[in-house]
Amino acid sequence: MTSSKPAELSTLKWQVASRCNNGSCVEIARLPGGGVGMRDSKNKGGPILEFSVTEFRAFIDGIKDGSLGL
């Protein structure tokens, strides 16, 4: 995982979860090269966390199975 804000990431199509109704959510986008970007929906100009597809799937699986303690 890395954190960046290069210019080529400024044109990404961001998605927010359909269950997000208070504006305090994360947004995700497909990155050039096949990874996944994640940012804070309240700070759209802030940093973007970049994950490989494998890293992102492990993150989602950890949320679903409770192993992340969330």
C-alpha positions in Angstrom: 0.0 0.0 0.0 1.2 3.5 -0.8 -0.2 7.0 -0.3 0.0 9.6 -3.1 -1.7 12.3 -5.0 -0.2 12.4 -8.5 -2.0 14.4 -11.2 -3.0 11.3 -13.2 -5.2 10.2 -10.2 -7.2 13.4 -10.3 -9.5 12.1 -13.1 -10.5 8.8 -11.4 -14.2 7.8 -11.1 -14.8 7.5 -7.4 -17.5 5.3 -5.8 -19.0 5.5 -2.4 -20.9 2.7 -0.7 -24.7 2.7 -1.2 -25.1 2.5 2.6 -23.1 5.7 3.2 -25.7 8.3 4.2 -23.8 10.7 6.5 -20.9 11.7 4.3 -18.3 10.2 6.6 -17.3 7.3 4.3 -14.5 6.2 2.1 -14.5 6.2 -1.6 -12.8 3.8 -3.9 -11.7 3.9 -7.6 -9.9 1.7 -10.0 -6.4 2.9 -10.6 -4.4 3.0 -13.9 -2.5 -0.3 -13.9 -5.1 -2.3 -12.1 -4.9 -1.3 -8.4 -7.5 0.2 -6.2 -7.5 3.7 -4.7 -9.2 4.7 -1.5 -9.8 8.2 0.0 -11.8 9.9 2.7 -15.1 11.2 1.3 -14.8 14.3 3.6 -11.3 15.2 2.3 -11.4 14.7 -1.5 -8.2 16.7 -2.0 -6.3 14.6 0.6 -4.1 11.6 0.2 -5.1 8.5 -1.8 -4.2 5.1 -0.4 -3.2 2.8 -3.2 -3.7 -1.0 -2.9 -3.0 -3.9 -5.3 -6.0 -5.9 -6.0 -4.7 -8.7 -3.8 -4.2 -6.3 -0.9 -7.7 -4.8 -1.3 -9.3 -8.2 -1.4 -7.5 -9.2 1.8 -8.7 -5.9 3.4 -12.4 -6.6 2.4 -12.1 -10.2 3.5 -10.7 -9.1 6.9 -13.7 -6.7 7.3 -16.2 -9.5 6.4 -14.7 -12.1 8.7 -14.0 -9.8 11.6 -10.2 -10.5 11.7 -9.5 -6.7 11.5 -11.3 -6.0 14.7 -13.6 -3.4 13.1 
